[in-house]
Amino acid sequence: MGYLSYRRHQQKGAVMSVMTRKDVRHKLMTERVLNKIEREHLPLNTPRVLSNLDSIRSQVTGPSMVKAITTWEQLLRSGDIHKVRRLTGMDTPDSQLLRSLSPLGILLSEQERRQVLSKLSNQMLATHRTATRRRTPIAA
């Protein structure tokens, strides 16, 4: 699965998924825009969103990405925000691809985008601090 930076690691027979910083950013942006759509009762298929989807479509290649664009067309046409939330909220390669190709980000203001990026930076910093504290010194 070359799209995104989705990686699967095998560890003692179990498969473990790893989300990169970019994947986490897409997830946070998607959550933020879906919350805004629900809070402000915005329609999914606005001309701006549809135009953004056309722009994204012109830049994608490969069957998995074309399939994701088709899925977005169907989701926007249906107007079903709960289905959008369900399909983009999972931690699967398909959901990650949908998040990375989402046309809905156009509905966020620059300030809202910056807030998401700030939240991401804070989360990454907190994770780094926690990981650093867990390290135990090597006994001499």
N, C-alpha and C positions, 0 to 999 in steps of 0.2 A: 504494500500500500504506500506508494510514493507520495500521494497527495498529503498535504499537511505535514506535520512532523509527528504523526502518530506512530508510536513504536509499541511493539509487544515484546516483552521479555519473558523467557521461560526460566522458571526457578523451581528446581526439584519437581518437575512435572506439572506445575501450575503455570498458567499464563497470567501475567500481570501487565496491565495497561499503564502507560506513562504519558501524562499530558505535559507538553512543553509550555513555556511561558506564553507563547503565541496562542496555544489552544485555550489556556486559562483566560487570556485577554478576550478572545472571541466569546467564550462562555459568559464572562461578566458583561460584555457589551450586549449580548443577546438578552440576558436577564434584565438588564436596565431598560432596553428599548421595549421589551414585552410588558414590563411593569408600567412604563409610560403609556403605552397603547391602551392598557386596561384602565389605568387611572384617569386618562383624559378621553376615553371612549373614541379613540382614533380608528378610522377604517384602515384595513390592511392594504387595500388595493388603490391607493392614491396615485395620481399621475406621477408624482416624484418617485414613489417606490417602484412603480412599473418601469419608469425610465431608467432607474438605477439597475433593475434586474436586466433590462436590455443591454446596458453598458457592461454588466458583469458577464452576460452571455457571450458578448463579442470577444471576451478575453479568455474564455475557457476552452479546453480541448480535452479529449478523452471521455470514454463512456461513463465513468463514475461521476464526473463533473457535469456532463450533459444531463444525466439522470437527476442530479441534485437540483439543477436549474428547472427541470420539468416538475420536480416535486414542489419547488417554490412557486411555480406558476399555479399549480393546483391548490396549494395552501392559500395563496393570495386570493384566488378566485372564490374559494369557499368562505373566506372571512372568519374561519374558525380559529380564534386565538388559542383556545385550549389545545387543539390539535397541534398547532405550531409549537406551543410550549412543551407538549409531550414529546414531539419528534426532535426538537432541538435540545431538550433537557437531559437526554441520556448520554452516558459516557461510552459511546460506540463510535467506530470510524465513520459510519454514515451520518450520525448526528453531528460529529465534529466537522464533517465536510459541509453539512447544511449551515452550521454556524459560520464557517469561514466564507461561505458564498451568500450570506444573508443580505438581501437588499434593504432590510429594515433600518440599518444603521443611519441612513439618511435622515431619519426622523429625530435623531439626537442632535442637540445643539453642541457647539464646540465646548462649552462649559461642561455639559453633561459627559462628553467624551473624556475631558481632562479629569473629571471626578472619578471615572472608572479607572483611568490609568493611574491615578494617585492611590486608589484603593488597591490596585494590583501591586504597585510598588510597596505599599505598606504590608500587604500579605506576604510578599516575597521576602521582605526584610525580617518580618516576624518569624517566618519559616527558617530563614538562615540563622537567626539568633537562637531559636529552639534547637536546631541541629548542632550548633556550636556548643551550646550548654550540655548537650547529651554526650559529647565526647569525653572520655575519661582519660586522664593522663596515663602514660605508659610507665609502669613501675620499673625502677632502675635495678 
